[in-house]
């Protein structure tokens, strides 16, 4: 298994590079966006959603891992498939991330 590594926000690009490498190696998730763009404060929602959608694409390893995780979190086995609705559930997280980044940027100014 992998060692647990503490992720620091100052190493955003390096964190994204590592995560994308693992996603490619273990889940065959293509790198459709660069780590630099994904870590950018200017990341647009469509680009983020495009990359994240590969984790829930039907019949991919990421799909089954995500399905198992959702079932475990909800303590059910009744969920047997995922739809784009799950991918869209990432949207509030992306908006929150952008909000936090904008507040951090304001503090630096």
C-alpha positions as a Markdown table, in Angstrom:
| # | Residue | x | y | z |
|---|---|---|---|---|
| 1 | Unk | 0.0 | 0.0 | 0.0 |
| 2 | Unk | 1.0 | 3.7 | -0.1 |
| 3 | Unk | 2.5 | 5.7 | 2.7 |
| 4 | Unk | 0.2 | 8.4 | 3.9 |
| 5 | Unk | 1.6 | 11.8 | 3.0 |
| 6 | Unk | 0.5 | 15.1 | 4.5 |
| 7 | Unk | -0.6 | 17.4 | 1.6 |
| 8 | Unk | 0.2 | 21.1 | 2.0 |
| 9 | Unk | -1.6 | 23.7 | 0.0 |
| 10 | Unk | 1.7 | 25.4 | -0.9 |
| 11 | Unk | 2.6 | 22.3 | -2.8 |
| 12 | Unk | -0.6 | 22.3 | -4.9 |
| 13 | Unk | 1.0 | 21.5 | -8.2 |
| 14 | Unk | 3.2 | 18.7 | -6.8 |
| 15 | Unk | 0.1 | 17.2 | -5.0 |
| 16 | Unk | -1.9 | 17.3 | -8.3 |
| 17 | Unk | 1.0 | 15.7 | -10.2 |
| 18 | Unk | 1.2 | 12.9 | -7.6 |
| 19 | Unk | -2.5 | 12.3 | -7.6 |
| 20 | Unk | -2.8 | 12.3 | -11.4 |
| 21 | Unk | 0.1 | 9.9 | -11.7 |
| 22 | Unk | -1.6 | 7.5 | -9.3 |
| 23 | Unk | -5.0 | 7.9 | -11.1 |
| 24 | Unk | -3.3 | 7.1 | -14.4 |
| 25 | Unk | -1.3 | 4.1 | -13.0 |
| 26 | Unk | -4.1 | 2.5 | -10.9 |
| 27 | Unk | -7.4 | 3.7 | -12.5 |
| 28 | Unk | -6.2 | 4.4 | -16.1 |
| 29 | Unk | -7.6 | 7.9 | -15.8 |
| 30 | Unk | -6.1 | 10.0 | -18.6 |
| 31 | Unk | -4.4 | 13.3 | -17.8 |
| 32 | Unk | -6.8 | 15.6 | -19.8 |
| 33 | Unk | -5.6 | 18.7 | -17.9 |
| 34 | Unk | -2.2 | 19.6 | -16.6 |
| 35 | Unk | -1.4 | 19.5 | -12.9 |
| 36 | Unk | -0.5 | 23.2 | -13.1 |
| 37 | Unk | -3.9 | 24.1 | -14.6 |
| 38 | Unk | -5.8 | 21.9 | -12.1 |
| 39 | Unk | -4.0 | 23.5 | -9.2 |
| 40 | Unk | -4.5 | 27.0 | -10.6 |
| 41 | Unk | -6.8 | 29.6 | -8.9 |
| 42 | Unk | -8.1 | 30.2 | -12.4 |
| 43 | Unk | -9.4 | 26.6 | -12.8 |
| 44 | Unk | -12.7 | 26.7 | -14.6 |
| 45 | Unk | -15.5 | 24.4 | -13.5 |
| 46 | Unk | -15.9 | 22.7 | -16.8 |
| 47 | Unk | -12.3 | 21.7 | -17.0 |
| 48 | Unk | -12.4 | 20.3 | -13.4 |
| 49 | Unk | -15.6 | 18.4 | -14.1 |
| 50 | Unk | -14.2 | 16.9 | -17.3 |
| 51 | Unk | -11.3 | 15.4 | -15.4 |
| 52 | Unk | -13.3 | 14.4 | -12.4 |
| 53 | Unk | -15.9 | 12.7 | -14.6 |
| 54 | Unk | -13.3 | 10.0 | -15.5 |
| 55 | Unk | -13.5 | 8.7 | -12.0 |
| 56 | Unk | -17.2 | 7.8 | -12.4 |
| 57 | Unk | -17.2 | 6.8 | -16.0 |
| 58 | Unk | -19.1 | 3.6 | -16.3 |
| 59 | Unk | -17.1 | 0.4 | -16.5 |
| 60 | Unk | -13.8 | 2.0 | -15.5 |
| 61 | Unk | -11.9 | 0.9 | -12.4 |
| 62 | Unk | -12.5 | 4.4 | -10.9 |
| 63 | Unk | -16.2 | 3.9 | -11.4 |
| 64 | Unk | -16.3 | 0.7 | -9.2 |
| 65 | Unk | -14.1 | 2.3 | -6.6 |
| 66 | Unk | -16.3 | 5.3 | -6.4 |
| 67 | Unk | -19.5 | 3.1 | -6.3 |
| 68 | Unk | -18.1 | 1.1 | -3.5 |
| 69 | Unk | -17.1 | 4.2 | -1.6 |
| 70 | Unk | -20.6 | 5.8 | -2.0 |
| 71 | Unk | -22.2 | 2.5 | -0.8 |
| 72 | Unk | -19.9 | 2.4 | 2.2 |
| 73 | Unk | -20.6 | 6.0 | 3.1 |
| 74 | Unk | -24.4 | 5.6 | 2.8 |
| 75 | Unk | -24.3 | 2.2 | 4.5 |
| 76 | Unk | -26.2 | 0.6 | 1.7 |
| 77 | Unk | -25.9 | -1.9 | -1.2 |
| 78 | Unk | -28.9 | -0.5 | -3.0 |
| 79 | Unk | -26.9 | 1.7 | -5.2 |
| 80 | Unk | -25.9 | -0.3 | -8.3 |
| 81 | Unk | -24.9 | 2.4 | -10.7 |
| 82 | Unk | -23.6 | 6.0 | -10.8 |
| 83 | Unk | -24.9 | 8.8 | -13.1 |
| 84 | Unk | -23.6 | 12.2 | -14.0 |
| 85 | Unk | -25.4 | 13.4 | -10.9 |
| 86 | Unk | -22.6 | 12.0 | -8.8 |
| 87 | Unk | -20.0 | 13.9 | -10.9 |
| 88 | Unk | -22.1 | 17.1 | -10.6 |
| 89 | Unk | -22.0 | 16.7 | -6.8 |
| 90 | Unk | -18.4 | 17.8 | -7.0 |
| 91 | Unk | -19.5 | 21.2 | -8.3 |
| 92 | Unk | -20.2 | 22.7 | -4.8 |
| 93 | Unk | -16.7 | 21.5 | -3.7 |
| 94 | Unk | -15.1 | 23.2 | -6.6 |
| 95 | Unk | -17.1 | 26.4 | -5.9 |
| 96 | Unk | -16.0 | 26.2 | -2.2 |
| 97 | Unk | -12.4 | 25.7 | -3.2 |
| 98 | Unk | -12.5 | 28.7 | -5.5 |
| 99 | Unk | -14.1 | 30.8 | -2.7 |
| 100 | Unk | -11.4 | 29.8 | -0.2 |
| 101 | Unk | -8.6 | 30.5 | -2.8 |
| 102 | Unk | -10.1 | 34.0 | -3.5 |
| 103 | Unk | -10.2 | 34.8 | 0.2 |
| 104 | Unk | -6.6 | 33.7 | 0.6 |
| 105 | Unk | -5.6 | 35.8 | -2.4 |
| 106 | Unk | -7.4 | 38.8 | -0.8 |
| 107 | Unk | -5.5 | 38.4 | 2.5 |
| 108 | Unk | -2.2 | 38.4 | 0.6 |
| 109 | Unk | -3.0 | 41.7 | -1.1 |
